[in-house]
Amino acid sequence: MQHDPTRTSPVFFLCERRPSLKSTRDTPPQNFAETLPTEMSVKIFGELDAESLCSASLTCKLWHHIIEDSDQLWRSQCLLVRAACQREVDSDRRDGLSWKVTLLRNYTRSCLKRDWLRGRYSRVRSAEELSGRKMAALDAETWGEILQAELDR
């Protein structure tokens, strides 16, 4: 198969689909979000975990805008947290909180609860062993689950 110089490359069309928020015709795009449709950028960002998503939103104004405005990104991350903190997530959503706020309120709690339920703190002998570890308030029902898991070990 020979290259036909008169034929336009499909890559050209991909890069020319949407005008960039930053670049001009003389300046090439600096990142994928400047050239791809927003929906594609959201799909790419959707592959990140919650911590990486928050870090990515600090990268540049365009990424921040795309990530902050995508309820879909925050919803999918929040549903992962819901696996550990179903009551808390469902309560926050019933109270009308956004997916992002719900995630931020429950992410640390879900990590802590998951670690407790997996037995990470089963043999802690002193407070020094927990130093440097973020803790979060847990409700009485969650402590009941944790204590039951400890009894079952």
N, C-alpha and C positions, 0 to 999 in steps of 0.2 A: 504494500500500500504506500503510495507516494504522497508527500505533503503538497497540497494545493495552496500556493501563496495567495490566491484570490479569494479563498474561502475564509470566512470569519470563524475563529476558534470559539467553541462553546464556553470556554473559560472567560472569554471577553464579555459574553452576555451575562454571566454570573456576576462579574465585577461591576458591570454597568447597570444592574437592576435598580438600585436605589441610590439617590444622592446621599452623600455623607453629611453628617452633622458638622464634621470638622474640616475635611479636606476640600480643596478646590480642584479644578481641572488640572492645574499645574503640579499639585502635590499628590503623590500616590497615597492610598489608604494606609493607615498605620496598624489596623487590626481587623479581624474578621467581622466584628460588629458594625464596622463602617460600610462594609460591602454587602453583607447578607441581609435578607429581610428580617425584621424583628422576630418573627416566628421561629426562624432557624436559629437565631442567637439564643432564644429562650430554650430551644431544644438542647443546644450545646450546654448552656448553663444548668439545665436540668440534670446533667450527668454528675454535677458536683454534690458533695455532702454539705450539710448546713454550715460548718465552719468555713469551708472553701468558698461557699456562696457569699458569705459575709465578707470574706477577704477580697473576693472578686469585685464586690460592689464598691470597694475602696480604690480600685485600680485607676479608673478614669470616670469622667462625668457621664460619658455615653453608657458604659457598663452599669454604673450606678442607676441611671435612669431606667435602663431595660430591666434590671433586677428588681428595683424598688416597685416598678409598675406592674410586675407580673405576679398576679395572685396565684397563677398556676404553679410557679416555682415554690412559693411558700407553702401552698397547700400540699404538694407532694412531700415536702420535708416534714411538715406537721403531721401528716398521716403516719410517717415512720416513728415519730415521737409518740403518737397516740398508742402505738403497740404497747408501750410501757406505762403511759399515763392517760388511759382512756377517759377516766372520770374527769380529770383536770381539763383535758382538751375539749371534751364535749361540753363541760360547764362554761369554759371561756367562749366557745362558739355560740352557745345559747345566749350568753350575755352580749353578743353582738361584736365581739372583738375580731379583728381581721386575722387572716391566717398567719401573717407575719408576726403580729403581736402575740398571738397564741403560741407560736413556735418559740419566740424569745422568752416568754414566761415559763415554758415547760421543758425546754431543751436540757438545761442543767439538771433539773429534777429527774428527767427521764434517764439520763446517764447515771446519776447517783442511784436511782431505784434499780436500774438494770444491774449495776455492780453489786449492790446489796443482795439482790435475789440470786445472783450467780455465786455468791459466797466470797466475794473479794474481801470482805471485812469480817469474815467469820472468826478469824484468829488474831484479831487486833488486841495487843496487850497494853498499849499506852496511846495517849493522844499524839505523841511524837510520830507514830507510824502514819498518822493521818495528816501530818503537816504538809502544806502545799496542795492539798486536795480541796477542791471547791465543794462546799456543802450547800444544801438547799433545804428549805422547810418542807417537811412531808406531813400529810394529813394522817389522822388516826387510823384510817382504813389501810393506808399504805404501810404504816408501821406494823399493823396486824399481819399483812401479807409477808413482810420481812421476818417478823418473829416466827410465823408459821413455817417459813422456809428454813429458818435456823433450827427449829425443833425437828423438822423432817430430815435434816442432814445427819 
